[in-house]
Amino acid sequence: MSPNSHADAALSVRDLRKTYDGGVEALKGISLDVAPGDFFALLGPNGAGKSTLIGIISSLVNKTSGDVRLFGTDLHADRDAAMRLIGLVPQELNFNFFEKPFDILVNYAGFYGIPRAEAMVRAEEELKRAQLWDKATTMSRTLSGGMKRRLMIARAMMTRPRLLILDEPTAGVDIEIRRGMWQTLKEINAAGTTIILTTHYLEEAESLCRNLAIIDRGIIVEQGPMRVLLSKLDVEGFIFDIDGTLPATLPPIEGTTLIATDDHTLDLDMPRAMDLNRVFATLDGAGIRVRSMRTKSNRLEELFVRMTGPNAASQQEKTA
């Protein structure tokens, strides 16, 4: 999003700074834009400043200086109007475990002035979307971890927010449940809700998000479209499933790293510019038949490590 579209952004942050008591500078003048309808990843290691940024956007933390606008509304000048545009799903489970899911949603809507009749209709819609309708009148403490996470998302959607902020929404749930939640979030985004996601599951960000920013030590070290940032990487990886059993010695393929992870599986890293057909031809010539292949989901992780690892620290200090 260009600087000229500042007023049109779902979220626009300009030169945002936060210094805590004791002189700890959590944010060092960051700027970013999130376009309406985007699915945006905010990534960074622990202590990078993600929680502080989200806290400021959701009005839970006071900024030191800078500008934050939500769909053109100044957060500082018109806090109430800005907050009506946001739905927040924190990492911590913060609902009453001794209430029923239906009551949790209806009561939450009441805090925002939504009439009870309308709240009941919305609660049914959101519980069905979260695949929790059959648990609507079950005590919340009996829900599984994944169900509790989905309930948090359903609650946030009760106010029909234009911007949904998700802080580690799938933390602690297994991969099958996580992928089910991905589908729910895709549906919410497809319906027009802008989503900002923080996650430590880099596969999650790569699967869901179109744009991202990586924050480290209080500054944004990289931001832009996911495809563009990943295209900067000159290596890509594949997993090959092999027919039969692999030979004791693998054929050398110049410029690649080829490893047998077991008797029937090969792990390949190769330059992006390299022709994959050359790899297939070499394997075929050695009597190795590839039954199927899949891409390794490590590209975003490599970018993340490159941008936030120890070797990046000196460069960040220069640009801070």
C-alpha positions in Angstrom: 0.0 0.0 0.0 1.4 3.4 -1.0 2.0 6.2 1.5 -0.8 8.2 -0.3 -3.3 5.6 0.8 -2.7 6.3 4.5 -6.3 7.4 5.1 -7.7 4.4 3.2 -5.8 1.8 5.1 -7.5 -0.6 7.5 -4.5 0.0 9.8 -2.0 2.8 9.3 0.9 3.2 11.7 3.3 6.1 11.4 6.6 6.5 13.4 5.1 4.6 16.4 7.3 4.6 19.5 6.9 3.1 22.9 9.4 3.5 25.8 8.5 1.8 29.1 9.5 2.9 32.6 13.1 2.2 33.0 14.0 3.3 29.5 13.2 0.1 27.7 12.4 1.1 24.1 10.0 -1.5 22.8 9.1 0.2 19.6 11.6 2.4 17.8 9.6 4.4 15.3 7.8 1.7 13.2 5.5 2.4 10.2 3.3 0.1 8.3 0.0 -0.1 6.4 -2.5 -2.9 6.2 -5.0 -2.7 3.3 -8.7 -3.4 3.8 -9.5 -7.0 3.2 -5.9 -8.2 3.7 -4.8 -11.2 5.6 -1.6 -9.8 7.2 1.1 -11.6 9.3 3.0 -9.8 12.0 6.0 -12.0 12.8 8.9 -11.7 15.2 10.8 -13.5 18.0 9.8 -13.2 21.6 10.4 -9.7 22.9 10.5 -8.2 19.4 7.7 -5.7 20.1 4.7 -7.6 18.6 2.7 -7.6 21.8 3.4 -3.9 22.4 2.2 -3.0 18.9 -1.0 -5.0 19.3 -1.5 -3.6 22.7 -1.3 0.0 21.3 -3.6 -0.8 18.4 -6.2 -2.3 20.7 -5.9 0.6 23.1 -4.5 -1.6 26.0 -1.1 0.1 25.9 -0.4 3.8 25.7 2.0 4.9 23.0 4.9 7.2 23.6 4.6 9.0 20.3 3.4 8.3 16.7 0.2 8.0 14.8 -2.3 5.1 14.6 -5.4 5.1 12.4 -8.0 2.5 11.8 -9.9 2.9 8.6 -9.0 6.6 8.7 -10.1 7.1 12.4 -7.4 8.5 14.7 -7.0 6.1 17.6 -5.8 8.9 19.9 -8.4 11.5 18.9 -11.5 9.2 18.7 -10.7 6.1 20.7 -14.3 4.9 21.1 -15.0 5.1 17.4 -11.8 3.3 16.5 -12.4 0.5 19.1 -15.8 -0.3 17.5 -13.9 -1.3 14.4 -11.7 -3.9 16.1 -12.2 -7.5 17.3 -9.3 -8.8 19.4 -8.5 -12.5 20.1 -5.8 -12.5 22.7 -3.5 -15.5 23.3 -4.8 -16.0 26.8 -8.2 -17.6 27.3 -10.1 -14.9 29.1 -13.8 -16.0 29.3 -15.7 -17.4 32.2 -15.3 -21.2 32.1 -18.4 -21.6 34.2 -20.6 -20.0 31.5 -22.1 -21.6 28.4 -20.7 -20.6 25.0 -24.1 -19.2 23.9 -24.3 -17.0 27.0 -20.7 -15.9 26.7 -21.4 -14.6 23.2 -24.7 -12.9 24.0 -23.4 -11.2 27.1 -20.3 -10.0 25.3 -22.5 -8.4 22.6 -24.4 -6.7 25.4 -21.3 -4.9 26.5 -21.3 -3.2 23.1 -24.9 -2.2 23.2 -26.2 -4.9 20.8 -29.8 -5.7 21.5 -30.3 -9.1 23.1 -32.6 -10.4 20.3 -29.9 -9.5 17.7 -27.2 -10.9 19.9 -28.9 -14.2 20.1 -29.2 -14.4 16.3 -25.5 -13.5 15.9 -24.5 -16.0 18.6 -26.1 -18.8 16.7 -24.4 -17.7 13.5 -21.0 -17.5 15.0 -21.2 -20.7 17.0 -22.3 -22.5 13.8 -19.4 -21.0 11.8 -17.0 -22.1 14.6 -18.5 -25.6 14.5 -19.6 -25.2 18.2 -23.4 -25.0 17.9 -23.7 -28.5 19.3 -21.8 -27.2 22.4 -23.9 -24.0 22.8 -25.4 -25.0 26.1 -22.4 -27.0 27.4 -20.4 -25.6 30.3 -17.3 -24.0 28.7 -14.9 -25.6 31.0 -15.6 -28.9 29.4 -14.6 -27.8 25.9 -11.3 -29.0 24.4 -8.4 -26.6 23.9 -9.2 -26.2 20.2 -12.9 -25.6 20.9 -12.0 -22.9 23.4 -9.8 -21.2 20.8 -12.7 -21.3 18.3 -15.0 -19.8 20.9 -12.6 -16.9 21.4 -12.8 -16.1 17.6 -16.6 -16.5 17.6 -16.8 -14.0 20.5 -14.6 -11.4 18.8 -16.8 -11.7 15.7 -20.0 -10.8 17.6 -19.4 -7.1 17.1 -18.9 -7.6 13.3 -15.4 -6.0 13.4 -13.9 -4.7 10.3 -10.5 -5.6 11.6 -9.8 -8.8 13.5 -6.5 -9.1 15.4 -5.4 -12.6 16.3 -2.6 -13.1 18.8 -1.3 -16.7 18.5 -4.8 -18.1 17.9 -3.7 -21.7 17.4 -1.1 -21.9 20.2 -1.2 -25.3 21.9 -3.6 -27.1 19.5 -2.7 -30.0 17.3 -2.2 -29.8 13.6 -5.6 -31.2 12.6 -7.5 -28.7 14.8 -5.2 -25.9 13.6 -6.0 -26.6 10.0 -9.7 -26.6 10.8 -9.3 -23.1 12.4 -7.4 -22.0 9.3 -10.5 -22.7 7.2 -12.7 -20.7 9.5 -10.3 -17.7 9.3 -10.2 -18.0 5.5 -14.0 -17.8 5.5 -14.0 -14.8 7.8 -11.4 -13.0 5.6 -13.3 -13.9 2.4 -16.4 -12.3 3.8 -14.5 -9.0 4.0 -13.0 -8.8 7.4 -9.4 -7.6 7.5 -7.2 -9.9 9.6 -3.9 -9.3 11.4 -2.3 -12.5 12.6 0.7 -13.1 14.9 2.0 -16.6 15.0 5.1 -18.7 15.8 3.9 -21.3 13.3 5.6 -20.0 10.1 3.7 -22.6 8.0 0.5 -21.0 9.2 1.6 -17.5 8.1 2.7 -18.8 4.7 -0.6 -20.7 4.2 -2.9 -17.9 5.2 -1.4 -14.5 4.7 -0.9 -12.4 1.6 1.4 -9.7 3.2 3.6 -9.7 6.2 5.9 -7.6 8.4 8.8 -9.0 10.5 9.5 -7.0 13.6 12.7 -7.5 15.7 14.2 -5.4 18.5 11.5 -2.8 18.1 11.9 -2.1 14.4 10.4 -3.6 11.2 13.2 -5.4 9.4 11.1 -6.6 6.4 7.6 -6.1 5.1 5.7 -6.5 1.9 3.8 -9.2 -0.1 4.5 -12.7 1.0 5.3 -13.9 -2.6 7.8 -11.0 -3.1 9.6 -11.6 0.1 9.8 -15.3 -0.4 11.1 -14.8 -3.9 14.2 -13.3 -2.4 15.3 -16.7 -1.2 17.5 -18.5 -3.7 16.9 -22.0 -2.4 13.8 -24.1 -2.4 13.3 -27.6 -0.9 11.4 -30.7 -1.9 10.5 -34.1 -0.4 10.5 -37.0 -2.8 8.7 -40.3 -2.1 10.4 -43.1 -3.9 9.1 -46.3 -5.4 11.1 -49.3 -4.0 14.1 -48.9 -1.8 16.9 -46.3 -2.3 20.4 -47.5 -3.2 23.2 -47.3 -0.7 24.8 -44.5 -2.6 22.9 -41.5 -4.0 24.0 -40.0 -7.3 25.7 -36.6 -7.0 23.8 -33.6 -8.4 26.0 -30.5 -8.6 24.6 -27.5 -6.7 22.1 -29.5 -4.6 21.9 -31.1 -1.2 20.4 -34.5 -1.5 19.8 -36.6 1.6 18.0 -39.9 2.2 15.8 -39.5 5.3 14.8 -43.1 5.2 14.8 -46.0 2.7 12.0 -44.5 0.7 12.3 -40.7 1.1 14.7 -38.1 -0.3 15.1 -34.5 1.0 16.3 -32.1 -1.7 17.5 -28.5 -1.4 18.4 -26.8 -4.8 18.8 -23.3 -6.3 15.5 -21.8 -7.3 16.9 -21.1 -10.8 17.9 -24.8 -11.3 15.8 -26.9 -13.7 14.0 -29.6 -11.6 13.9 -31.9 -14.7 17.7 -32.2 -14.4 17.2 -33.7 -10.9 14.6 -36.1 -12.2 16.8 -37.2 -15.1 19.8 -37.9 -12.7 17.6 -39.9 -10.3 16.1 -41.8 -13.2 19.5 -42.6 -14.5 20.4 -44.1 -11.2 17.3 -46.3 -11.2 15.5 -44.1 -8.6 11.8 -43.6 -9.5 10.0 -40.7 -7.9 6.4 -41.7 -7.0 5.4 -38.2 -5.6 6.8 -35.0 -4.4 5.9 -32.1 -2.2 7.4 -28.7 -1.4 9.0 -28.3 2.0 7.4 -25.5 4.1 10.6 -23.9 5.1 10.9 -20.8 2.9 9.3 -18.4 5.4 11.3 -19.9 8.2 14.5 -19.2 6.3 13.5 -15.6 5.7 12.5 -15.2 9.3 15.9 -16.5 10.5 17.8 -14.4 8.0 16.0 -11.2 9.1 16.0 -11.8 12.9 19.1 -14.0 13.5 22.3 -12.8 15.2 23.9 -11.8 11.9 21.0 -9.3 11.4 21.5 -7.5 14.7 24.3 -5.1 13.6 22.5 -4.0 10.5 19.3 -3.3 12.5 21.2 -1.1 14.9 22.5 0.9 12.0 19.0 1.5 10.6 17.2 2.0 13.9 
